[in-house]
Amino acid sequence: MSGRFLVILSLLATAVQAGPRSSPSYSIVTDSMTDGKRTASLGCTNDASIGGIGGLSTVASPQEMAKSGYVGQIYDVISLQINATPQTVNEGGIRQLGASQFLDDSTSTSLLPNSIAWSVQSGPITTISSSGVATAGTVFQDTSATVQGSFAGKSGTLGLTIFNVNNDDFGTYAADGIDDAWQMQYFGADNAAASPNAVSDGSGLTNHFKYLAGLTPNNAASTFHLNVNAVSGQPGQMSITFDPSLSDRHYTVEFSTDLIHWNTLSGPFAGNGSTQIVTDAGAGSGKFYRVQISKP
């Protein structure tokens, strides 16, 4: 018994030598293992201890830490982080969500999306599947949303932006020829008074015309002015004046002699943001004028 005991002491007192190790990603110089030793290279550090049968090994990039000498890696989870690339999604589109645990050693570990309990915290996300696929609803303007994921007692949230890609597809206002944002601004959601042919202010002008002309639909004083006057000192010339003329609208001035057949006098042209004047140098008599308005 005493002989065997002496042999063990001799092994512990003698340093065990190891050769260098390397790969395309790292290299470790020759080290020895007695009661503990640090070995290091440009990208790798190893703290070993035979007495505790354990140690820490770290790599700088990508950042990783191995805690050896245990049945598994030992760490504390600090938080749950939700991610998506990019953090935007078009209305009606989908975006894959992901999650990872942020650990106490400043590293993180990814989780399978189907291991997360997903939910919508706010905004126009209609559903999130069990595999983490978020589906965006229809919006009338770019809108924020927040999704949430929970795993092992930790929860995290992520903000998304839902892009409005079609200006005429929202709810009951879809495909009626008027921008949804304009109808929502003046009428709110699902209001029958916002329909294109409705006259909401007693002015005799429909919502569709007021939208195209850039007017306020529920204000009778908001109207389009068109005046035709002879040009002073210029016989046979007429001045066609109208307002408002907006820079995001196109205008075409037309004339007719019978109110049936119309011809272009000028345009289409963008508005100047103020009163617009067009001159008809060959006005003659019995001419009628009108202005066509469009929104590109």
C-alpha positions as CSV (number, residue, x, y, z in Angstrom):
1,M,0.0,0.0,0.0
2,S,2.7,2.5,0.9
3,G,4.5,1.8,-2.5
4,R,1.4,2.7,-4.5
5,F,0.9,5.8,-2.4
6,L,4.4,7.0,-3.1
7,V,3.9,6.5,-6.9
8,I,0.9,8.7,-6.9
9,L,2.7,11.5,-5.1
10,S,5.5,11.3,-7.6
11,L,3.0,11.7,-10.5
12,L,1.5,14.8,-8.9
13,A,4.9,16.4,-8.3
14,T,6.0,15.9,-11.8
15,A,4.9,18.4,-14.5
16,V,3.0,16.9,-17.4
17,Q,4.2,18.4,-20.7
18,A,2.0,19.0,-23.7
19,G,2.9,19.9,-27.3
20,P,1.6,23.0,-29.1
21,R,-1.8,22.9,-30.8
22,S,-3.0,25.0,-33.6
23,S,-5.7,25.4,-36.3
24,P,-6.5,28.0,-38.9
25,S,-8.4,29.9,-36.2
26,Y,-6.1,29.7,-33.1
27,S,-2.8,28.3,-31.7
28,I,-1.7,27.4,-28.1
29,V,1.9,27.2,-27.2
30,T,3.4,24.3,-25.3
31,D,2.2,24.4,-21.8
32,S,2.6,22.3,-18.6
33,M,0.0,21.2,-16.1
34,T,0.9,21.1,-12.5
35,D,-1.4,22.7,-9.9
36,G,-2.6,25.3,-12.4
37,K,-1.3,27.3,-15.3
38,R,-2.4,30.0,-17.8
39,T,-1.7,29.6,-21.5
40,A,-2.5,32.2,-24.0
41,S,-2.3,33.1,-27.7
42,L,-3.4,36.1,-29.7
43,G,-7.1,35.0,-29.7
44,C,-7.3,32.4,-27.0
45,T,-6.7,32.2,-23.2
46,N,-6.8,29.0,-21.0
47,D,-6.8,28.9,-17.2
48,A,-6.3,25.3,-16.1
49,S,-6.3,23.7,-12.7
50,I,-5.7,20.0,-12.1
51,G,-6.4,20.3,-8.5
52,G,-10.0,21.5,-9.0
53,I,-10.3,19.6,-12.3
54,G,-11.7,22.7,-13.9
55,G,-10.9,25.9,-15.7
56,L,-12.0,28.6,-18.0
57,S,-11.2,28.9,-21.7
58,T,-12.1,32.0,-23.7
59,V,-11.8,33.1,-27.3
60,A,-11.8,36.8,-28.2
61,S,-13.7,36.6,-31.6
62,P,-16.2,35.3,-31.9
63,Q,-16.6,35.8,-28.1
64,E,-17.0,32.5,-26.4
65,M,-16.3,31.0,-23.0
66,A,-16.0,27.3,-22.0
67,K,-16.2,26.4,-18.4
68,S,-14.5,23.0,-18.2
69,G,-14.6,20.4,-15.4
70,Y,-18.4,20.4,-15.2
71,V,-21.1,18.1,-16.5
72,G,-22.4,21.0,-18.6
73,Q,-21.7,24.7,-19.1
74,I,-22.6,26.8,-16.0
75,Y,-24.1,30.2,-16.6
76,D,-26.8,32.6,-15.4
77,V,-29.3,34.0,-17.9
78,I,-29.5,37.8,-17.6
79,S,-32.2,38.5,-20.1
80,L,-34.1,37.2,-23.2
81,Q,-33.4,39.2,-26.4
82,I,-35.8,39.2,-29.3
83,N,-34.5,39.9,-32.8
84,A,-35.5,40.2,-36.4
85,T,-33.6,41.3,-39.5
86,P,-34.7,43.8,-40.6
87,Q,-36.9,45.2,-38.0
88,T,-39.4,46.3,-40.6
89,V,-42.2,44.5,-42.6
90,N,-44.5,45.6,-45.3
91,E,-48.2,45.6,-44.6
92,G,-49.6,42.2,-45.2
93,G,-46.0,40.8,-45.2
94,I,-44.2,38.4,-42.8
95,R,-41.0,38.6,-40.7
96,Q,-39.2,35.8,-39.0
97,L,-38.5,36.4,-35.3
98,G,-35.7,35.0,-33.3
99,A,-34.5,34.9,-29.7
100,S,-31.4,34.4,-27.7
101,Q,-30.4,34.3,-24.0
102,F,-27.9,36.9,-22.9
103,L,-25.6,35.3,-20.3
104,D,-23.6,36.6,-17.3
105,D,-20.3,36.1,-19.2
106,S,-21.4,38.6,-21.8
107,T,-22.1,36.0,-24.4
108,S,-25.4,34.8,-25.8
109,T,-26.9,31.5,-26.9
110,S,-29.5,31.3,-29.6
111,L,-32.9,29.6,-29.0
112,L,-35.1,27.8,-31.5
113,P,-38.0,30.0,-32.4
114,N,-40.5,27.3,-31.8
115,S,-39.3,27.1,-28.1
116,I,-40.5,30.6,-27.5
117,A,-44.0,31.7,-26.3
118,W,-44.8,34.5,-28.7
119,S,-47.4,37.3,-28.3
120,V,-48.3,40.7,-29.7
121,Q,-47.9,43.4,-27.2
122,S,-49.2,46.3,-29.4
123,G,-49.6,47.4,-33.0
124,P,-50.9,45.9,-36.2
125,I,-49.3,42.4,-36.0
126,T,-52.2,40.0,-36.8
127,T,-50.6,36.7,-35.8
128,I,-47.3,35.2,-34.7
129,S,-47.0,31.5,-35.5
130,S,-45.5,28.9,-33.1
131,S,-42.3,29.0,-35.2
132,G,-42.0,32.8,-34.7
133,V,-43.3,34.1,-38.1
134,A,-45.0,37.4,-37.6
135,T,-47.7,38.6,-40.0
136,A,-48.4,42.3,-40.4
137,G,-51.8,43.7,-40.8
138,T,-52.9,46.5,-43.2
139,V,-52.1,50.1,-42.2
140,F,-53.0,53.5,-43.6
141,Q,-49.6,55.0,-42.6
142,D,-46.2,53.6,-41.3
143,T,-47.1,52.2,-37.9
144,S,-45.1,50.8,-34.9
145,A,-45.7,47.5,-33.4
146,T,-44.2,45.6,-30.4
147,V,-43.8,41.8,-30.2
148,Q,-43.0,39.8,-27.1
149,G,-41.3,36.4,-26.5
150,S,-41.0,34.4,-23.2
151,F,-38.8,31.5,-22.3
152,A,-37.8,29.9,-19.0
153,G,-39.1,32.7,-16.9
154,K,-37.6,35.5,-19.0
155,S,-39.4,37.8,-21.4
156,G,-38.2,40.2,-24.0
157,T,-39.7,42.6,-26.5
158,L,-38.9,44.0,-29.9
159,G,-40.2,47.0,-31.8
160,L,-41.1,46.6,-35.5
161,T,-42.2,49.2,-38.1
162,I,-45.1,48.2,-40.4
163,F,-44.7,50.0,-43.8
164,N,-47.7,51.4,-45.6
165,V,-47.1,50.3,-49.2
166,N,-50.6,50.9,-50.7
167,N,-52.4,54.1,-50.1
168,D,-55.9,52.8,-50.8
169,D,-56.3,49.4,-49.1
170,F,-57.3,50.1,-45.5
171,G,-60.5,48.6,-44.2
172,T,-63.8,50.0,-45.6
173,Y,-61.9,52.7,-47.4
174,A,-60.0,50.3,-49.6
175,A,-60.0,50.8,-53.4
176,D,-62.3,53.8,-53.4
177,G,-59.9,56.2,-55.1
178,I,-59.1,58.3,-52.0
179,D,-55.9,57.9,-49.9
180,D,-56.8,56.1,-46.7
181,A,-54.7,58.5,-44.6
182,W,-56.8,61.5,-45.8
183,Q,-60.0,59.7,-44.9
184,M,-58.7,58.7,-41.5
185,Q,-57.5,62.2,-40.8
186,Y,-60.9,63.8,-41.4
187,F,-63.4,61.1,-40.7
188,G,-61.8,58.4,-38.6
189,A,-62.3,54.7,-39.3
190,D,-65.3,53.1,-41.0
191,N,-67.3,56.3,-41.5
192,A,-69.9,56.3,-44.3
193,A,-69.5,60.0,-44.6
194,A,-66.0,59.5,-46.0
195,S,-67.2,57.8,-49.1
196,P,-66.0,59.3,-52.4
197,N,-69.4,60.6,-53.6
198,A,-70.6,61.9,-50.2
199,V,-70.9,65.7,-49.7
200,S,-70.0,66.0,-46.1
201,D,-70.2,69.8,-45.6
202,G,-73.1,71.1,-47.7
203,S,-70.8,72.8,-50.2
204,G,-72.0,70.6,-53.1
205,L,-68.5,69.3,-53.6
206,T,-67.9,65.6,-53.2
207,N,-65.2,64.1,-51.0
208,H,-63.4,62.8,-54.1
209,F,-63.2,66.2,-55.6
210,K,-62.1,67.8,-52.3
211,Y,-59.4,65.2,-52.0
212,L,-58.1,65.8,-55.5
213,A,-58.2,69.5,-55.1
214,G,-56.5,69.4,-51.7
215,L,-59.4,70.8,-49.8
216,T,-60.8,70.2,-46.3
217,P,-63.9,67.9,-46.8
218,N,-65.9,69.0,-43.7
219,N,-65.4,72.7,-44.2
220,A,-67.8,74.4,-46.6
221,A,-65.5,77.4,-46.9
222,S,-62.7,75.3,-48.2
223,T,-63.4,75.4,-52.0
224,F,-61.7,75.6,-55.4
225,H,-61.7,78.9,-57.1
226,L,-61.7,79.3,-61.0
227,N,-62.0,82.7,-62.6
228,V,-61.9,83.6,-66.3
229,N,-61.2,87.3,-67.2
230,A,-60.2,89.2,-70.3
231,V,-56.6,90.3,-70.4
232,S,-56.4,94.1,-70.1
233,G,-55.0,95.7,-73.3
234,Q,-54.9,92.3,-75.1
235,P,-58.1,91.9,-77.2
236,G,-58.9,88.2,-77.8
237,Q,-56.9,87.0,-74.8
238,M,-58.4,85.4,-71.7
239,S,-56.7,84.8,-68.3
240,I,-57.7,81.6,-66.5
241,T,-56.9,81.9,-62.8
242,F,-57.3,79.1,-60.2
243,D,-56.4,78.2,-56.7
244,P,-55.3,76.3,-54.7
245,S,-52.6,74.7,-56.9
246,L,-50.5,72.2,-55.0
247,S,-47.1,70.9,-55.9
248,D,-48.1,67.3,-55.5
249,R,-51.0,67.7,-57.9
250,H,-51.1,67.9,-61.7
251,Y,-53.4,70.3,-63.5
252,T,-54.6,70.5,-67.1
253,V,-56.5,73.5,-68.4
254,E,-59.1,72.6,-71.1
255,F,-61.4,74.6,-73.3
256,S,-64.6,73.8,-75.3
257,T,-67.0,75.6,-77.6
258,D,-69.9,73.3,-77.0
259,L,-69.4,71.8,-73.5
260,I,-69.2,68.4,-75.1
261,H,-65.8,68.2,-76.8
262,W,-62.8,69.4,-74.8
263,N,-59.3,70.3,-75.9
264,T,-56.1,70.9,-73.9
265,L,-55.0,74.5,-73.5
266,S,-52.2,73.8,-71.1
267,G,-50.8,71.0,-69.1
268,P,-50.6,68.7,-67.4
269,F,-48.2,70.7,-65.1
270,A,-47.5,70.6,-61.4
271,G,-49.0,73.2,-59.1
272,N,-46.9,76.1,-57.8
273,G,-48.2,76.1,-54.3
274,S,-50.2,79.3,-54.9
275,T,-52.5,80.9,-57.4
276,Q,-52.0,79.6,-61.0
277,I,-52.5,81.7,-64.1
278,V,-52.9,80.4,-67.6
279,T,-53.4,82.7,-70.6
280,D,-55.4,81.7,-73.7
281,A,-54.0,83.9,-76.5
282,G,-56.7,82.9,-79.0
283,A,-59.7,83.0,-76.8
284,G,-62.3,84.4,-79.2
285,S,-65.9,84.3,-78.2
286,G,-68.0,81.5,-76.8
287,K,-65.2,79.5,-75.2
288,F,-65.7,77.6,-72.0
289,Y,-62.9,76.5,-69.6
290,R,-62.3,73.8,-67.0
291,V,-59.4,72.4,-65.0
292,Q,-58.7,68.7,-64.6
293,I,-56.9,67.8,-61.4
294,S,-55.0,64.5,-60.8
295,K,-52.8,63.2,-58.0
296,P,-49.8,61.2,-59.3
